Amino acid sequence: MRSGRWMLVAWLIIGALAGGQRHYYTQFDGSCARIATIGITLASGPLNYIGLNPTANCKVPQPSE
């Protein structure tokens, strides 16, 4: 089970590196779409380097008047 934990940690670190190379952290504006894109990039890990370019769009409902 220990090797599974290390594989998960390595997977997430590789995803974090991919997000850094795409400058997701320097262009952070706090929007829902940016947060979701960073999360998906972290979760997809090494798949980022074989052509996967995950992005997300969020539509937050506006309050009624």
N, CA, C and O atoms as a Maestro MAE file, in Angstrom:
{
 s_m_m2io_version
 :::
 2.0.0
}

f_m_ct {
 s_m_title
 :::
 protein
 m_atom[260] {
  # First column is atom index #
  i_m_mmod_type
  r_m_x_coord
  r_m_y_coord
  r_m_z_coord
  i_m_residue_number
  s_m_chain_name
  s_m_pdb_residue_name
  s_m_pdb_atom_name
  i_m_atomic_number
  :::
  1 25 0.818 -1.194 0.000 1 A "MET " " N  " 7
  2 3 0.000 0.000 0.000 1 A "MET " " CA " 6
  3 2 0.860 1.256 0.000 1 A "MET " " C  " 6
  4 15 0.430 2.312 -0.463 1 A "MET " " O  " 8
  5 25 2.076 1.136 0.521 2 A "ARG " " N  " 7
  6 3 2.965 2.292 0.555 2 A "ARG " " CA " 6
  7 2 3.316 2.767 -0.844 2 A "ARG " " C  " 6
  8 15 3.402 3.969 -1.095 2 A "ARG " " O  " 8
  9 25 3.519 1.827 -1.749 3 A "SER " " N  " 7
  10 3 3.891 2.226 -3.110 3 A "SER " " CA " 6
  11 2 2.741 2.954 -3.796 3 A "SER " " C  " 6
  12 15 2.973 3.829 -4.630 3 A "SER " " O  " 8
  13 25 1.505 2.602 -3.454 4 A "GLY " " N  " 7
  14 3 0.354 3.294 -4.018 4 A "GLY " " CA " 6
  15 2 0.296 4.749 -3.581 4 A "GLY " " C  " 6
  16 15 -0.063 5.628 -4.365 4 A "GLY " " O  " 8
  17 25 0.646 4.995 -2.342 5 A "ARG " " N  " 7
  18 3 0.668 6.378 -1.845 5 A "ARG " " CA " 6
  19 2 1.723 7.201 -2.566 5 A "ARG " " C  " 6
  20 15 1.486 8.346 -2.948 5 A "ARG " " O  " 8
  21 25 2.900 6.593 -2.746 6 A "TRP " " N  " 7
  22 3 3.976 7.315 -3.429 6 A "TRP " " CA " 6
  23 2 3.626 7.564 -4.887 6 A "TRP " " C  " 6
  24 15 3.982 8.602 -5.445 6 A "TRP " " O  " 8
  25 25 2.936 6.624 -5.503 7 A "MET " " N  " 7
  26 3 2.515 6.831 -6.892 7 A "MET " " CA " 6
  27 2 1.509 7.973 -6.982 7 A "MET " " C  " 6
  28 15 1.562 8.777 -7.913 7 A "MET " " O  " 8
  29 25 0.593 8.048 -6.019 8 A "LEU " " N  " 7
  30 3 -0.384 9.131 -5.997 8 A "LEU " " CA " 6
  31 2 0.301 10.477 -5.791 8 A "LEU " " C  " 6
  32 15 -0.029 11.452 -6.467 8 A "LEU " " O  " 8
  33 25 1.241 10.536 -4.869 9 A "VAL " " N  " 7
  34 3 1.974 11.782 -4.618 9 A "VAL " " CA " 6
  35 2 2.748 12.199 -5.863 9 A "VAL " " C  " 6
  36 15 2.733 13.372 -6.237 9 A "VAL " " O  " 8
  37 25 3.422 11.254 -6.508 10 A "ALA " " N  " 7
  38 3 4.171 11.566 -7.728 10 A "ALA " " CA " 6
  39 2 3.230 12.036 -8.827 10 A "ALA " " C  " 6
  40 15 3.554 12.971 -9.559 10 A "ALA " " O  " 8
  41 25 2.060 11.395 -8.953 11 A "TRP " " N  " 7
  42 3 1.062 11.769 -9.960 11 A "TRP " " CA " 6
  43 2 0.638 13.228 -9.762 11 A "TRP " " C  " 6
  44 15 0.583 13.995 -10.724 11 A "TRP " " O  " 8
  45 25 0.340 13.608 -8.519 12 A "LEU " " N  " 7
  46 3 -0.103 14.972 -8.235 12 A "LEU " " CA " 6
  47 2 1.020 15.987 -8.417 12 A "LEU " " C  " 6
  48 15 0.770 17.108 -8.860 12 A "LEU " " O  " 8
  49 25 2.241 15.614 -8.083 13 A "ILE " " N  " 7
  50 3 3.374 16.524 -8.289 13 A "ILE " " CA " 6
  51 2 3.580 16.777 -9.774 13 A "ILE " " C  " 6
  52 15 3.838 17.910 -10.182 13 A "ILE " " O  " 8
  53 25 3.468 15.737 -10.580 14 A "ILE " " N  " 7
  54 3 3.611 15.910 -12.030 14 A "ILE " " CA " 6
  55 2 2.501 16.812 -12.560 14 A "ILE " " C  " 6
  56 15 2.749 17.648 -13.429 14 A "ILE " " O  " 8
  57 25 1.287 16.654 -12.050 15 A "GLY " " N  " 7
  58 3 0.190 17.540 -12.441 15 A "GLY " " CA " 6
  59 2 0.440 18.978 -12.028 15 A "GLY " " C  " 6
  60 15 0.122 19.904 -12.774 15 A "GLY " " O  " 8
  61 25 1.011 19.174 -10.839 16 A "ALA " " N  " 7
  62 3 1.334 20.525 -10.373 16 A "ALA " " CA " 6
  63 2 2.411 21.159 -11.245 16 A "ALA " " C  " 6
  64 15 2.351 22.352 -11.540 16 A "ALA " " O  " 8
  65 25 3.388 20.369 -11.656 17 A "LEU " " N  " 7
  66 3 4.427 20.887 -12.556 17 A "LEU " " CA " 6
  67 2 3.829 21.293 -13.900 17 A "LEU " " C  " 6
  68 15 4.211 22.316 -14.469 17 A "LEU " " O  " 8
  69 25 2.900 20.499 -14.405 18 A "ALA " " N  " 7
  70 3 2.254 20.836 -15.676 18 A "ALA " " CA " 6
  71 2 1.475 22.146 -15.556 18 A "ALA " " C  " 6
  72 15 1.498 22.967 -16.473 18 A "ALA " " O  " 8
  73 25 0.794 22.341 -14.444 19 A "GLY " " N  " 7
  74 3 0.079 23.596 -14.221 19 A "GLY " " CA " 6
  75 2 1.020 24.785 -14.150 19 A "GLY " " C  " 6
  76 15 0.697 25.868 -14.639 19 A "GLY " " O  " 8
  77 25 2.178 24.589 -13.546 20 A "GLY " " N  " 7
  78 3 3.179 25.656 -13.484 20 A "GLY " " CA " 6
  79 2 3.737 25.994 -14.852 20 A "GLY " " C  " 6
  80 15 3.966 27.164 -15.160 20 A "GLY " " O  " 8
  81 25 3.959 24.974 -15.677 21 A "GLN " " N  " 7
  82 3 4.478 25.219 -17.022 21 A "GLN " " CA " 6
  83 2 3.465 25.940 -17.898 21 A "GLN " " C  " 6
  84 15 3.838 26.628 -18.849 21 A "GLN " " O  " 8
  85 25 2.200 25.787 -17.585 22 A "ARG " " N  " 7
  86 3 1.149 26.490 -18.335 22 A "ARG " " CA " 6
  87 2 0.811 27.838 -17.705 22 A "ARG " " C  " 6
  88 15 -0.113 28.514 -18.158 22 A "ARG " " O  " 8
  89 25 1.535 28.232 -16.679 23 A "HIS " " N  " 7
  90 3 1.382 29.526 -15.993 23 A "HIS " " CA " 6
  91 2 -0.005 29.703 -15.384 23 A "HIS " " C  " 6
  92 15 -0.530 30.816 -15.347 23 A "HIS " " O  " 8
  93 25 -0.596 28.621 -14.912 24 A "TYR " " N  " 7
  94 3 -1.910 28.714 -14.282 24 A "TYR " " CA " 6
  95 2 -1.841 29.410 -12.930 24 A "TYR " " C  " 6
  96 15 -2.824 30.011 -12.497 24 A "TYR " " O  " 8
  97 25 -0.708 29.341 -12.263 25 A "TYR " " N  " 7
  98 3 -0.606 29.905 -10.915 25 A "TYR " " CA " 6
  99 2 -0.299 31.403 -10.946 25 A "TYR " " C  " 6
  100 15 -0.695 32.126 -10.031 25 A "TYR " " O  " 8
  101 25 0.393 31.878 -11.972 26 A "THR " " N  " 7
  102 3 0.716 33.302 -12.052 26 A "THR " " CA " 6
  103 2 -0.445 34.113 -12.604 26 A "THR " " C  " 6
  104 15 -0.544 35.311 -12.335 26 A "THR " " O  " 8
  105 25 -1.318 33.484 -13.367 27 A "GLN " " N  " 7
  106 3 -2.462 34.180 -13.956 27 A "GLN " " CA " 6
  107 2 -3.743 33.885 -13.181 27 A "GLN " " C  " 6
  108 15 -4.835 33.929 -13.747 27 A "GLN " " O  " 8
  109 25 -3.614 33.589 -11.911 28 A "PHE " " N  " 7
  110 3 -4.764 33.184 -11.105 28 A "PHE " " CA " 6
  111 2 -5.642 34.384 -10.794 28 A "PHE " " C  " 6
  112 15 -5.175 35.371 -10.226 28 A "PHE " " O  " 8
  113 25 -6.918 34.299 -11.167 29 A "ASP " " N  " 7
  114 3 -7.843 35.397 -10.906 29 A "ASP " " CA " 6
  115 2 -8.951 35.009 -9.924 29 A "ASP " " C  " 6
  116 15 -9.815 35.831 -9.619 29 A "ASP " " O  " 8
  117 25 -8.938 33.787 -9.433 30 A "GLY " " N  " 7
  118 3 -9.914 33.362 -8.440 30 A "GLY " " CA " 6
  119 2 -11.263 32.966 -8.999 30 A "GLY " " C  " 6
  120 15 -12.196 32.718 -8.235 30 A "GLY " " O  " 8
  121 25 -11.388 32.900 -10.312 31 A "SER " " N  " 7
  122 3 -12.673 32.537 -10.896 31 A "SER " " CA " 6
  123 2 -12.915 31.036 -10.764 31 A "SER " " C  " 6
  124 15 -11.983 30.253 -10.581 31 A "SER " " O  " 8
  125 25 -14.160 30.663 -10.858 32 A "CYS " " N  " 7
  126 3 -14.539 29.256 -10.751 32 A "CYS " " CA " 6
  127 2 -13.878 28.433 -11.850 32 A "CYS " " C  " 6
  128 15 -13.403 27.326 -11.595 32 A "CYS " " O  " 8
  129 25 -13.845 28.960 -13.061 33 A "ALA " " N  " 7
  130 3 -13.253 28.228 -14.183 33 A "ALA " " CA " 6
  131 2 -11.761 28.006 -13.976 33 A "ALA " " C  " 6
  132 15 -11.251 26.930 -14.288 33 A "ALA " " O  " 8
  133 25 -11.059 28.995 -13.461 34 A "ARG " " N  " 7
  134 3 -9.615 28.861 -13.242 34 A "ARG " " CA " 6
  135 2 -9.322 27.846 -12.136 34 A "ARG " " C  " 6
  136 15 -8.408 27.031 -12.267 34 A "ARG " " O  " 8
  137 25 -10.083 27.893 -11.064 35 A "ILE " " N  " 7
  138 3 -9.898 26.935 -9.972 35 A "ILE " " CA " 6
  139 2 -10.171 25.514 -10.457 35 A "ILE " " C  " 6
  140 15 -9.422 24.592 -10.134 35 A "ILE " " O  " 8
  141 25 -11.240 25.335 -11.229 36 A "ALA " " N  " 7
  142 3 -11.573 24.005 -11.747 36 A "ALA " " CA " 6
  143 2 -10.520 23.507 -12.727 36 A "ALA " " C  " 6
  144 15 -10.177 22.325 -12.714 36 A "ALA " " O  " 8
  145 25 -10.001 24.390 -13.576 37 A "THR " " N  " 7
  146 3 -8.965 23.995 -14.530 37 A "THR " " CA " 6
  147 2 -7.701 23.559 -13.805 37 A "THR " " C  " 6
  148 15 -7.082 22.566 -14.187 37 A "THR " " O  " 8
  149 25 -7.314 24.281 -12.769 38 A "ILE " " N  " 7
  150 3 -6.129 23.895 -11.992 38 A "ILE " " CA " 6
  151 2 -6.359 22.543 -11.322 38 A "ILE " " C  " 6
  152 15 -5.465 21.697 -11.321 38 A "ILE " " O  " 8
  153 25 -7.528 22.332 -10.762 39 A "GLY " " N  " 7
  154 3 -7.834 21.054 -10.122 39 A "GLY " " CA " 6
  155 2 -7.813 19.889 -11.093 39 A "GLY " " C  " 6
  156 15 -7.291 18.820 -10.773 39 A "GLY " " O  " 8
  157 25 -8.373 20.086 -12.272 40 A "ILE " " N  " 7
  158 3 -8.374 19.022 -13.279 40 A "ILE " " CA " 6
  159 2 -6.959 18.753 -13.761 40 A "ILE " " C  " 6
  160 15 -6.592 17.600 -13.986 40 A "ILE " " O  " 8
  161 25 -6.162 19.800 -13.922 41 A "THR " " N  " 7
  162 3 -4.771 19.620 -14.353 41 A "THR " " CA " 6
  163 2 -3.982 18.837 -13.318 41 A "THR " " C  " 6
  164 15 -3.203 17.953 -13.675 41 A "THR " " O  " 8
  165 25 -4.172 19.145 -12.040 42 A "LEU " " N  " 7
  166 3 -3.494 18.393 -10.980 42 A "LEU " " CA " 6
  167 2 -3.916 16.926 -11.000 42 A "LEU " " C  " 6
  168 15 -3.078 16.032 -10.877 42 A "LEU " " O  " 8
  169 25 -5.207 16.685 -11.155 43 A "ALA " " N  " 7
  170 3 -5.716 15.316 -11.114 43 A "ALA " " CA " 6
  171 2 -5.298 14.495 -12.327 43 A "ALA " " C  " 6
  172 15 -5.170 13.275 -12.229 43 A "ALA " " O  " 8
  173 25 -5.084 15.142 -13.463 44 A "SER " " N  " 7
  174 3 -4.732 14.377 -14.663 44 A "SER " " CA " 6
  175 2 -3.250 14.045 -14.731 44 A "SER " " C  " 6
  176 15 -2.840 13.238 -15.565 44 A "SER " " O  " 8
  177 25 -2.439 14.652 -13.868 45 A "GLY " " N  " 7
  178 3 -1.037 14.266 -13.704 45 A "GLY " " CA " 6
  179 2 -0.250 14.129 -14.995 45 A "GLY " " C  " 6
  180 15 -0.218 15.064 -15.794 45 A "GLY " " O  " 8
  181 25 0.395 12.969 -15.221 46 A "PRO " " N  " 7
  182 3 1.248 12.780 -16.393 46 A "PRO " " CA " 6
  183 2 0.479 12.773 -17.716 46 A "PRO " " C  " 6
  184 15 1.086 12.895 -18.779 46 A "PRO " " O  " 8
  185 25 -0.838 12.631 -17.664 47 A "LEU " " N  " 7
  186 3 -1.614 12.653 -18.905 47 A "LEU " " CA " 6
  187 2 -1.512 14.006 -19.596 47 A "LEU " " C  " 6
  188 15 -1.766 14.114 -20.796 47 A "LEU " " O  " 8
  189 25 -1.140 15.041 -18.842 48 A "ASN " " N  " 7
  190 3 -0.937 16.362 -19.431 48 A "ASN " " CA " 6
  191 2 0.165 16.338 -20.481 48 A "ASN " " C  " 6
  192 15 0.148 17.136 -21.418 48 A "ASN " " O  " 8
  193 25 1.116 15.436 -20.331 49 A "TYR " " N  " 7
  194 3 2.274 15.400 -21.219 49 A "TYR " " CA " 6
  195 2 2.077 14.505 -22.430 49 A "TYR " " C  " 6
  196 15 2.970 14.411 -23.273 49 A "TYR " " O  " 8
  197 25 0.930 13.844 -22.537 50 A "ILE " " N  " 7
  198 3 0.669 13.048 -23.736 50 A "ILE " " CA " 6
  199 2 -0.470 13.639 -24.555 50 A "ILE " " C  " 6
  200 15 -1.070 12.953 -25.383 50 A "ILE " " O  " 8
  201 25 -0.764 14.905 -24.323 51 A "GLY " " N  " 7
  202 3 -1.722 15.614 -25.155 51 A "GLY " " CA " 6
  203 2 -3.009 16.034 -24.482 51 A "GLY " " C  " 6
  204 15 -3.792 16.770 -25.082 51 A "GLY " " O  " 8
  205 25 -3.256 15.601 -23.274 52 A "LEU " " N  " 7
  206 3 -4.472 16.005 -22.581 52 A "LEU " " CA " 6
  207 2 -4.309 17.442 -22.093 52 A "LEU " " C  " 6
  208 15 -3.348 17.757 -21.392 52 A "LEU " " O  " 8
  209 25 -5.232 18.296 -22.457 53 A "ASN " " N  " 7
  210 3 -5.196 19.689 -22.028 53 A "ASN " " CA " 6
  211 2 -6.545 20.022 -21.397 53 A "ASN " " C  " 6
  212 15 -7.408 20.606 -22.051 53 A "ASN " " O  " 8
  213 25 -6.730 19.656 -20.137 54 A "PRO " " N  " 7
  214 3 -8.042 19.832 -19.520 54 A "PRO " " CA " 6
  215 2 -8.353 21.293 -19.224 54 A "PRO " " C  " 6
  216 15 -7.504 22.037 -18.733 54 A "PRO " " O  " 8
  217 25 -9.564 21.683 -19.527 55 A "THR " " N  " 7
  218 3 -10.060 23.009 -19.156 55 A "THR " " CA " 6
  219 2 -11.476 22.846 -18.627 55 A "THR " " C  " 6
  220 15 -12.134 21.840 -18.893 55 A "THR " " O  " 8
  221 25 -11.933 23.817 -17.894 56 A "ALA " " N  " 7
  222 3 -13.275 23.761 -17.326 56 A "ALA " " CA " 6
  223 2 -13.932 25.125 -17.463 56 A "ALA " " C  " 6
  224 15 -13.271 26.164 -17.441 56 A "ALA " " O  " 8
  225 25 -15.221 25.094 -17.602 57 A "ASN " " N  " 7
  226 3 -16.021 26.311 -17.617 57 A "ASN " " CA " 6
  227 2 -17.048 26.200 -16.506 57 A "ASN " " C  " 6
  228 15 -17.641 25.140 -16.306 57 A "ASN " " O  " 8
  229 25 -17.257 27.271 -15.795 58 A "CYS " " N  " 7
  230 3 -18.253 27.285 -14.723 58 A "CYS " " CA " 6
  231 2 -19.266 28.374 -15.023 58 A "CYS " " C  " 6
  232 15 -18.915 29.490 -15.407 58 A "CYS " " O  " 8
  233 25 -20.506 28.032 -14.843 59 A "LYS " " N  " 7
  234 3 -21.561 29.028 -14.951 59 A "LYS " " CA " 6
  235 2 -22.220 29.123 -13.584 59 A "LYS " " C  " 6
  236 15 -22.997 28.254 -13.187 59 A "LYS " " O  " 8
  237 25 -21.901 30.178 -12.886 60 A "VAL " " N  " 7
  238 3 -22.446 30.397 -11.552 60 A "VAL " " CA " 6
  239 2 -23.751 31.158 -11.706 60 A "VAL " " C  " 6
  240 15 -23.781 32.189 -12.378 60 A "VAL " " O  " 8
  241 25 -24.827 30.679 -11.105 61 A "PRO " " N  " 7
  242 3 -26.098 31.388 -11.242 61 A "PRO " " CA " 6
  243 2 -26.042 32.760 -10.571 61 A "PRO " " C  " 6
  244 15 -25.471 32.924 -9.494 61 A "PRO " " O  " 8
  245 25 -26.636 33.713 -11.222 62 A "GLN " " N  " 7
  246 3 -26.686 35.068 -10.694 62 A "GLN " " CA " 6
  247 2 -27.875 35.192 -9.741 62 A "GLN " " C  " 6
  248 15 -28.915 34.571 -9.959 62 A "GLN " " O  " 8
  249 25 -27.724 35.983 -8.702 63 A "PRO " " N  " 7
  250 3 -28.849 36.147 -7.770 63 A "PRO " " CA " 6
  251 2 -30.006 36.893 -8.435 63 A "PRO " " C  " 6
  252 15 -29.800 37.798 -9.243 63 A "PRO " " O  " 8
  253 25 -31.198 36.503 -8.084 64 A "SER " " N  " 7
  254 3 -32.365 37.180 -8.651 64 A "SER " " CA " 6
  255 2 -32.580 38.511 -7.939 64 A "SER " " C  " 6
  256 15 -32.156 38.712 -6.801 64 A "SER " " O  " 8
  257 25 -33.240 39.391 -8.635 65 A "GLU " " N  " 7
  258 3 -33.489 40.723 -8.058 65 A "GLU " " CA " 6
  259 2 -34.896 40.831 -7.549 65 A "GLU " " C  " 6
  260 15 -35.286 41.878 -7.030 65 A "GLU " " O  " 8
  :::
 }
 m_bond[259] {
  # First column is bond index #
  i_m_from
  i_m_to
  i_m_order
  :::
  1 1 2 1
  2 2 3 1
  3 3 4 2
  4 3 5 1
  5 5 6 1
  6 6 7 1
  7 7 8 2
  8 7 9 1
  9 9 10 1
  10 10 11 1
  11 11 12 2
  12 11 13 1
  13 13 14 1
  14 14 15 1
  15 15 16 2
  16 15 17 1
  17 17 18 1
  18 18 19 1
  19 19 20 2
  20 19 21 1
  21 21 22 1
  22 22 23 1
  23 23 24 2
  24 23 25 1
  25 25 26 1
  26 26 27 1
  27 27 28 2
  28 27 29 1
  29 29 30 1
  30 30 31 1
  31 31 32 2
  32 31 33 1
  33 33 34 1
  34 34 35 1
  35 35 36 2
  36 35 37 1
  37 37 38 1
  38 38 39 1
  39 39 40 2
  40 39 41 1
  41 41 42 1
  42 42 43 1
  43 43 44 2
  44 43 45 1
  45 45 46 1
  46 46 47 1
  47 47 48 2
  48 47 49 1
  49 49 50 1
  50 50 51 1
  51 51 52 2
  52 51 53 1
  53 53 54 1
  54 54 55 1
  55 55 56 2
  56 55 57 1
  57 57 58 1
  58 58 59 1
  59 59 60 2
  60 59 61 1
  61 61 62 1
  62 62 63 1
  63 63 64 2
  64 63 65 1
  65 65 66 1
  66 66 67 1
  67 67 68 2
  68 67 69 1
  69 69 70 1
  70 70 71 1
  71 71 72 2
  72 71 73 1
  73 73 74 1
  74 74 75 1
  75 75 76 2
  76 75 77 1
  77 77 78 1
  78 78 79 1
  79 79 80 2
  80 79 81 1
  81 81 82 1
  82 82 83 1
  83 83 84 2
  84 83 85 1
  85 85 86 1
  86 86 87 1
  87 87 88 2
  88 87 89 1
  89 89 90 1
  90 90 91 1
  91 91 92 2
  92 91 93 1
  93 93 94 1
  94 94 95 1
  95 95 96 2
  96 95 97 1
  97 97 98 1
  98 98 99 1
  99 99 100 2
  100 99 101 1
  101 101 102 1
  102 102 103 1
  103 103 104 2
  104 103 105 1
  105 105 106 1
  106 106 107 1
  107 107 108 2
  108 107 109 1
  109 109 110 1
  110 110 111 1
  111 111 112 2
  112 111 113 1
  113 113 114 1
  114 114 115 1
  115 115 116 2
  116 115 117 1
  117 117 118 1
  118 118 119 1
  119 119 120 2
  120 119 121 1
  121 121 122 1
  122 122 123 1
  123 123 124 2
  124 123 125 1
  125 125 126 1
  126 126 127 1
  127 127 128 2
  128 127 129 1
  129 129 130 1
  130 130 131 1
  131 131 132 2
  132 131 133 1
  133 133 134 1
  134 134 135 1
  135 135 136 2
  136 135 137 1
  137 137 138 1
  138 138 139 1
  139 139 140 2
  140 139 141 1
  141 141 142 1
  142 142 143 1
  143 143 144 2
  144 143 145 1
  145 145 146 1
  146 146 147 1
  147 147 148 2
  148 147 149 1
  149 149 150 1
  150 150 151 1
  151 151 152 2
  152 151 153 1
  153 153 154 1
  154 154 155 1
  155 155 156 2
  156 155 157 1
  157 157 158 1
  158 158 159 1
  159 159 160 2
  160 159 161 1
  161 161 162 1
  162 162 163 1
  163 163 164 2
  164 163 165 1
  165 165 166 1
  166 166 167 1
  167 167 168 2
  168 167 169 1
  169 169 170 1
  170 170 171 1
  171 171 172 2
  172 171 173 1
  173 173 174 1
  174 174 175 1
  175 175 176 2
  176 175 177 1
  177 177 178 1
  178 178 179 1
  179 179 180 2
  180 179 181 1
  181 181 182 1
  182 182 183 1
  183 183 184 2
  184 183 185 1
  185 185 186 1
  186 186 187 1
  187 187 188 2
  188 187 189 1
  189 189 190 1
  190 190 191 1
  191 191 192 2
  192 191 193 1
  193 193 194 1
  194 194 195 1
  195 195 196 2
  196 195 197 1
  197 197 198 1
  198 198 199 1
  199 199 200 2
  200 199 201 1
  201 201 202 1
  202 202 203 1
  203 203 204 2
  204 203 205 1
  205 205 206 1
  206 206 207 1
  207 207 208 2
  208 207 209 1
  209 209 210 1
  210 210 211 1
  211 211 212 2
  212 211 213 1
  213 213 214 1
  214 214 215 1
  215 215 216 2
  216 215 217 1
  217 217 218 1
  218 218 219 1
  219 219 220 2
  220 219 221 1
  221 221 222 1
  222 222 223 1
  223 223 224 2
  224 223 225 1
  225 225 226 1
  226 226 227 1
  227 227 228 2
  228 227 229 1
  229 229 230 1
  230 230 231 1
  231 231 232 2
  232 231 233 1
  233 233 234 1
  234 234 235 1
  235 235 236 2
  236 235 237 1
  237 237 238 1
  238 238 239 1
  239 239 240 2
  240 239 241 1
  241 241 242 1
  242 242 243 1
  243 243 244 2
  244 243 245 1
  245 245 246 1
  246 246 247 1
  247 247 248 2
  248 247 249 1
  249 249 250 1
  250 250 251 1
  251 251 252 2
  252 251 253 1
  253 253 254 1
  254 254 255 1
  255 255 256 2
  256 255 257 1
  257 257 258 1
  258 258 259 1
  259 259 260 2
  :::
 }
}
